[in-house]
Amino acid sequence: PRQPAWGDHWQSPLWLSAAGFSALLLWDDLSGELQSGLMRVARHEANRVAAHPPRDYTPGNTAAEENAWDQLAPALAMALEPEHPNAAAWWKALRSYAVNTYSVPADRTSSATVGTDPVREIVTTANAFDDFTLDNHGFFHPDYVQVSGQHLGEAWLLLALGDRIHGTRQAEKFEPYSLHHVKDVWENVTSRLLLPHGEFAFPSGNDWTYHCSMNQSYLAFIATALQEPLALLAEQRAVRQAQLRRIASPPGRILGDSNLEWWWEPLLIKRCSTALLHHMLRPAPAITSA
């Protein structure tokens, strides 16, 4: 019979990051065997990502999401082994994949810098349009707008947790790359789609099940990294949607009325957990009556 295998999959950095968060939080309690095993897997995935350039947009299919979750692999490898001989290659890949997430056509001729890099030299793709929208699955898909930013925030979190272990300052170095066009996307797209109960409107429809893709990690990233009170308010209100979904589900389930629960439930847990980590590691903005 076929044996389970790991790695070299287009989604493996995404799921590796979930294991990475757990390991970094429990690092001193893990056995040496588990520590070395995770480092070996992270090293392999980071080397694979570093060996290829970021993906570019093809009609109807942004690569923003894939670039955003691919950068989680070098981020985790750096968080685990900041002094590894391949760390320079991982750092180069991390910067490149991050800024090629919310990349726009104007980046190709920009005279601005991001971190220590000229934008026009480090951005090689255009995964969002000039107005900072993007399309995926053939239409304007707000879920892919927010989830791309979510992963940028989670890469920062991985480095910040690694800094606590090693006494490094990698998250600080990475921050400008993690924020490339994040404010532009928030101000021009996602903040304009927020509904009063904390979810996003889908003007072009949705091919996922409605009300199941929790946005907590994205909203926590925006709230803490950009100090945006509106994002914090939406993050708080959206929790009620998960509670309502649980009421509508069979006992012991939260997305049990969806045929995609196998996919969304672990992501909901991960997104709520990383939202809490954002609030642990950065201050939240004040919510005022305005």
Solvent accessible surface area in square Angstrom, and as a share of the most:
residue,aa,sasa,rsa
1,P,162,1.02
2,R,234,0.85
3,Q,125,0.55
4,P,130,0.82
5,A,97,0.75
6,W,127,0.45
7,G,21,0.20
8,D,89,0.46
9,H,94,0.42
10,W,122,0.43
11,Q,28,0.13
12,S,4,0.03
13,P,0,0.00
14,L,4,0.02
15,W,75,0.26
16,L,4,0.02
17,S,0,0.00
18,A,32,0.25
19,A,49,0.38
20,G,0,0.00
21,F,11,0.05
22,S,61,0.39
23,A,10,0.08
24,L,9,0.05
25,L,93,0.46
26,L,95,0.47
27,W,31,0.11
28,D,134,0.70
29,D,119,0.62
30,L,42,0.21
31,S,60,0.38
32,G,53,0.51
33,E,144,0.64
34,L,108,0.54
35,Q,38,0.17
36,S,58,0.37
37,G,25,0.24
38,L,26,0.13
39,M,40,0.18
40,R,157,0.57
41,V,36,0.21
42,A,1,0.00
43,R,66,0.24
44,H,90,0.40
45,E,0,0.00
46,A,0,0.00
47,N,59,0.30
48,R,58,0.21
49,V,5,0.03
50,A,37,0.29
51,A,75,0.58
52,H,111,0.50
53,P,106,0.67
54,P,17,0.10
55,R,94,0.34
56,D,66,0.34
57,Y,60,0.23
58,T,72,0.42
59,P,126,0.79
60,G,18,0.17
61,N,68,0.35
62,T,0,0.00
63,A,5,0.04
64,A,0,0.00
65,E,19,0.09
66,E,22,0.10
67,N,0,0.00
68,A,0,0.00
69,W,6,0.02
70,D,8,0.04
71,Q,0,0.00
72,L,1,0.00
73,A,0,0.00
74,P,0,0.00
75,A,0,0.00
76,L,0,0.00
77,A,1,0.01
78,M,7,0.03
79,A,0,0.00
80,L,7,0.04
81,E,31,0.14
82,P,22,0.14
83,E,152,0.68
84,H,41,0.18
85,P,122,0.77
86,N,52,0.27
87,A,15,0.12
88,A,79,0.61
89,A,51,0.39
90,W,0,0.00
91,W,42,0.15
92,K,137,0.58
93,A,9,0.07
94,L,0,0.00
95,R,40,0.15
96,S,21,0.14
97,Y,8,0.03
98,A,0,0.00
99,V,0,0.00
100,N,0,0.00
101,T,0,0.00
102,Y,1,0.00
103,S,0,0.00
104,V,6,0.03
105,P,60,0.38
106,A,63,0.49
107,D,5,0.03
108,R,108,0.40
109,T,116,0.67
110,S,27,0.17
111,S,101,0.65
112,A,55,0.43
113,T,93,0.54
114,V,10,0.06
115,G,37,0.35
116,T,125,0.73
117,D,22,0.12
118,P,46,0.29
119,V,6,0.03
120,R,125,0.46
121,E,125,0.56
122,I,20,0.10
123,V,2,0.01
124,T,73,0.42
125,T,2,0.01
126,A,25,0.19
127,N,2,0.01
128,A,2,0.02
129,F,78,0.32
130,D,106,0.55
131,D,83,0.43
132,F,33,0.14
133,T,31,0.18
134,L,2,0.01
135,D,23,0.12
136,N,7,0.04
137,H,92,0.41
138,G,55,0.53
139,F,48,0.20
140,F,46,0.19
141,H,0,0.00
142,P,0,0.00
143,D,8,0.04
144,Y,15,0.06
145,V,0,0.00
146,Q,0,0.00
147,V,6,0.04
148,S,0,0.00
149,G,0,0.00
150,Q,2,0.01
151,H,3,0.01
152,L,0,0.00
153,G,0,0.00
154,E,0,0.00
155,A,0,0.00
156,W,20,0.07
157,L,0,0.00
158,L,0,0.00
159,L,0,0.00
160,A,11,0.08
161,L,7,0.03
162,G,0,0.00
163,D,21,0.11
164,R,162,0.59
165,I,64,0.32
166,H,76,0.34
167,G,69,0.67
168,T,37,0.21
169,R,169,0.62
170,Q,20,0.09
171,A,6,0.05
172,E,100,0.45
173,K,114,0.48
174,F,0,0.00
175,E,49,0.22
176,P,55,0.34
177,Y,4,0.01
178,S,0,0.00
179,L,45,0.22
180,H,16,0.07
181,H,36,0.16
182,V,1,0.01
183,K,97,0.41
184,D,48,0.25
185,V,0,0.00
186,W,6,0.02
187,E,75,0.34
188,N,67,0.34
189,V,5,0.03
190,T,1,0.00
191,S,25,0.16
192,R,180,0.66
193,L,23,0.12
194,L,32,0.16
195,L,68,0.34
196,P,106,0.67
197,H,65,0.29
198,G,1,0.01
199,E,21,0.10
200,F,12,0.05
201,A,30,0.23
202,F,43,0.18
203,P,87,0.55
204,S,60,0.39
205,G,26,0.25
206,N,33,0.17
207,D,78,0.40
208,W,53,0.19
209,T,45,0.26
210,Y,102,0.39
211,H,105,0.47
212,C,2,0.01
213,S,19,0.12
214,M,10,0.04
215,N,10,0.05
216,Q,6,0.02
217,S,0,0.00
218,Y,1,0.00
219,L,0,0.00
220,A,0,0.00
221,F,0,0.00
222,I,0,0.00
223,A,0,0.00
224,T,5,0.03
225,A,19,0.15
226,L,34,0.17
227,Q,85,0.38
228,E,32,0.14
229,P,56,0.35
230,L,86,0.43
231,A,0,0.00
232,L,17,0.09
233,L,53,0.26
234,A,6,0.05
235,E,15,0.07
236,Q,100,0.45
237,R,115,0.42
238,A,2,0.02
239,V,65,0.37
240,R,120,0.44
241,Q,26,0.12
242,A,13,0.10
243,Q,71,0.31
244,L,78,0.39
245,R,20,0.07
246,R,138,0.51
247,I,127,0.65
248,A,68,0.53
249,S,15,0.10
250,P,60,0.38
251,P,135,0.85
252,G,84,0.81
253,R,104,0.38
254,I,31,0.16
255,L,2,0.01
256,G,18,0.18
257,D,83,0.43
258,S,13,0.08
259,N,132,0.68
260,L,35,0.17
261,E,15,0.07
262,W,182,0.64
263,W,33,0.12
264,W,6,0.02
265,E,52,0.23
266,P,55,0.35
267,L,8,0.04
268,L,16,0.08
269,I,103,0.52
270,K,16,0.07
271,R,9,0.03
272,C,41,0.25
273,S,53,0.34
274,T,2,0.01
275,A,4,0.03
276,L,121,0.60
277,L,10,0.05
278,H,0,0.00
279,H,60,0.27
280,M,122,0.54
281,L,40,0.20
282,R,26,0.10
283,P,104,0.65
284,A,49,0.38
285,P,14,0.09
286,A,79,0.61
287,I,72,0.36
288,T,94,0.54
289,S,131,0.84
290,A,132,1.02
